[in-house]
């Protein structure tokens, strides 16, 4: 079986092994070691099995190495799923959370993720899970820890008067 042609000549098999030892990316190191085996003249099937891949996959990585060098053996970041809320909607949600709920209007004394899910559904017509809201709040730097809620009819003056007359502990 014919081996794959590595056209880059700046590193030999020992140089590729040294680069594999120096990198912190495990997948890149595996690919570098498979390429080192190819340069040593091992069959493509054996080099691919040593790297935990198929022969065709090894061929693809050799082409990427030939085109881009060692950095071409890193995984390319993928875009992933698009966010459910736009940037403006996220800013509006952050302002809503920071302002806090209005008991008369919202019916709650503090925001919970389930309450924010309902607000997002009503304002933006988007269904999100409670966990998604929690992750979104975490990305915004908002903590899930909340101060204890207070009664809307509390008497601040009576509380201060009680603090002044209470003995110090």
C-alpha positions as CSV (number, residue, x, y, z in Angstrom):
1,X,0.0,0.0,0.0
2,X,1.4,3.4,-1.0
3,X,2.1,5.9,1.7
4,X,0.8,9.5,1.8
5,X,3.2,12.1,0.4
6,X,4.2,14.8,2.9
7,X,5.5,17.7,0.9
8,X,6.6,20.0,3.8
9,X,10.3,19.6,4.6
10,X,10.9,22.0,7.5
11,X,10.4,19.2,10.0
12,X,11.5,15.6,9.8
13,X,9.9,12.8,11.8
14,X,11.9,13.6,14.9
15,X,10.9,17.2,14.6
16,X,7.2,16.2,14.4
17,X,7.6,14.0,17.5
18,X,9.2,16.9,19.4
19,X,6.3,19.2,18.3
20,X,3.9,16.5,19.5
21,X,5.6,16.4,22.9
22,X,5.5,20.2,23.2
23,X,1.9,20.7,22.3
24,X,-0.9,20.7,24.9
25,X,-3.5,19.8,22.3
26,X,-3.9,16.0,22.5
27,X,-5.6,15.7,19.1
28,X,-2.9,17.7,17.4
29,X,-0.2,15.5,19.1
30,X,-1.9,12.4,17.8
31,X,-2.0,13.8,14.3
32,X,1.7,14.8,14.5
33,X,2.7,11.4,15.6
34,X,0.8,9.8,12.8
35,X,2.5,12.1,10.3
36,X,5.9,11.2,11.8
37,X,5.1,7.5,11.1
38,X,4.3,8.4,7.5
39,X,7.6,10.2,7.2
40,X,9.3,7.1,8.6
41,X,7.9,5.1,5.8
42,X,5.2,3.1,7.7
43,X,2.1,2.1,5.7
44,X,-0.8,4.5,5.8
45,X,-3.1,1.9,7.5
46,X,-0.6,1.4,10.3
47,X,0.0,5.2,10.8
48,X,-3.7,5.8,10.8
49,X,-4.5,3.1,13.3
50,X,-1.7,4.4,15.6
51,X,-3.4,7.8,15.5
52,X,-6.9,6.4,16.1
53,X,-8.3,7.3,12.6
54,X,-9.1,5.9,9.2
55,X,-6.7,6.0,6.3
56,X,-8.9,8.6,4.5
57,X,-8.8,10.8,7.6
58,X,-5.1,10.5,7.8
59,X,-4.9,11.5,4.1
60,X,-7.0,14.6,4.9
61,X,-4.8,15.6,7.8
62,X,-1.7,15.2,5.6
63,X,-3.2,17.6,3.0
64,X,-4.0,20.1,5.8
65,X,-0.4,19.8,7.1
66,X,1.0,20.3,3.6
67,X,-1.2,23.4,3.2
68,X,-1.0,25.0,6.7
69,X,1.8,23.4,8.6
70,X,1.6,22.3,12.3
71,X,-1.2,24.8,13.0
72,X,-3.3,23.2,10.3
73,X,-3.5,20.1,12.5
74,X,-5.6,21.9,15.2
75,X,-9.3,21.5,15.2
76,X,-11.1,24.5,13.6
77,X,-13.6,26.2,15.9
78,X,-17.1,25.6,14.8
79,X,-19.9,28.2,14.9
80,X,-22.4,26.0,16.7
81,X,-26.0,26.7,17.2
82,X,-27.0,30.3,16.8
83,X,-28.2,32.1,19.9
84,X,-31.9,32.2,20.6
85,X,-31.9,35.9,21.5
86,X,-30.3,38.7,19.6
87,X,-27.8,41.1,21.2
88,X,-30.5,43.8,21.7
89,X,-32.8,41.3,23.3
90,X,-30.1,40.1,25.6
91,X,-29.4,43.7,26.7
92,X,-33.1,44.3,27.3
93,X,-33.3,41.1,29.4
94,X,-30.2,42.2,31.4
95,X,-31.9,45.6,32.1
96,X,-35.1,43.8,33.1
97,X,-33.2,41.6,35.6
98,X,-31.2,44.4,37.0
99,X,-34.3,46.6,37.5
100,X,-36.0,43.8,39.4
101,X,-39.6,42.8,39.2
102,X,-42.6,44.9,40.1
103,X,-45.0,43.0,42.3
104,X,-48.1,44.7,40.9
105,X,-47.2,44.2,37.3
106,X,-45.1,41.0,37.3
107,X,-46.7,39.2,40.2
108,X,-43.3,38.2,41.7
109,X,-41.0,39.7,44.3
110,X,-37.8,38.3,42.8
111,X,-36.9,36.9,39.4
112,X,-36.5,33.2,39.0
113,X,-35.4,31.4,35.8
114,X,-39.0,30.2,35.3
115,X,-40.3,33.7,35.6
116,X,-37.7,35.0,33.2
117,X,-38.7,32.2,30.7
118,X,-42.3,33.6,30.8
119,X,-41.0,37.2,30.3
120,X,-38.9,36.1,27.3
121,X,-41.9,34.3,25.8
122,X,-44.1,37.3,26.3
123,X,-41.6,40.0,25.1
124,X,-39.7,38.2,22.3
125,X,-42.0,35.2,21.4
126,X,-39.1,32.8,22.0
127,X,-39.4,29.6,24.0
128,X,-36.3,28.9,26.2
129,X,-35.7,26.4,28.9
130,X,-34.9,27.4,32.5
131,X,-31.4,26.1,32.2
132,X,-30.8,28.2,29.1
133,X,-31.9,31.3,31.1
134,X,-29.5,30.3,33.9
135,X,-26.6,29.9,31.4
136,X,-27.5,33.2,29.8
137,X,-27.5,35.0,33.2
138,X,-24.1,33.4,34.0
139,X,-22.7,34.7,30.7
140,X,-23.9,38.2,31.7
141,X,-22.1,38.0,35.0
142,X,-25.3,37.8,37.0
143,X,-25.4,35.4,39.9
144,X,-28.3,33.2,40.8
145,X,-27.9,34.2,44.5
146,X,-30.6,36.6,45.5
147,X,-31.1,38.7,48.6
148,X,-34.0,37.6,50.7
149,X,-37.2,39.2,49.4
150,X,-38.9,41.8,51.5
151,X,-42.6,42.3,52.2
152,X,-44.0,45.1,50.0
153,X,-45.8,46.7,53.0
154,X,-42.8,46.8,55.3
155,X,-42.3,49.7,57.6
156,X,-38.6,50.9,57.3
157,X,-39.0,53.4,60.1
158,X,-40.3,50.8,62.5
159,X,-37.3,48.5,61.6
160,X,-34.8,51.3,62.3
161,X,-36.5,52.1,65.6
162,X,-36.4,48.5,66.6
163,X,-32.6,48.3,65.8
164,X,-31.9,51.3,68.0
165,X,-33.8,50.0,71.0
166,X,-32.5,46.4,70.7
167,X,-29.5,45.5,73.0
168,X,-26.2,45.0,71.2
169,X,-25.1,41.4,71.0
